[in-house]
Amino acid sequence: MKGLSNLLCLMPMLLSIGSIGNKGEQLTSSTRQPIPVFIEKKNLTPCNDYVCERIINARLRSLLLSKIFDFLVCEDITVVLSDEAFANARVVGDTHFLNNRIWEITLNTNALQQASQEYIAATIIHELLHVYLMQSTETDHDIMSRQYIKPMAVALMSSGYAISYERAQALAWGGLQNTRAWHEMRLIDRVLRTYQAQEILNTNYFYATGKMGVPCP
């Protein structure tokens, strides 16, 4: 298994990366080969299971997802993705490590029961990025807000949903409202009398409540 992991770790350097658009990183399907996916799904609702599969399949079209799944293979990490009804409906997902080789992502069914598929997908991408960054802390959120908003938005669009880049970018901001970048955005809005932060919050609300996006069956 170690030899296979080492070979797969070399694949991104041996293969052409493909084109990168000016709104984020994206791969064409012809530039990558399928790799093992170390995600163990546990007691997922049919909708969450379906959305997870779309994200797994999108790894051939998104540089960010490709990096995340390559990382899981290279580090021999398994992600356990499960559902649970949290008492706190404000928390949509939680990520923590069980040991050095197993991380668990739990989706809050109470928070996501009315959510559109796009909102669920954005949540899973956010939680997978926690595993990639290997901390699952507020420091992760600062890094996400500074470096990963555009790649997360492109990853969501690569999952096959008919969502605009602007709305995908707004969903990528989900859960990042305690970051310095978010507070800076709010300050700029106050100074310039603009409404960028509020529009992001509105978009998240509409997708979280199923008023926008593709509903779960």
Helices and strands as residue ranges (DSSP letters): H 2-14, G 29-31, E 39-42, H 46-57, G 58-60, H 63-74, E 78-84, E 93-99, E 102-108, H 109-112, H 117-133, H 138-143, I 144-148, H 149-158, H 165-172, H 180-192, H 196-208
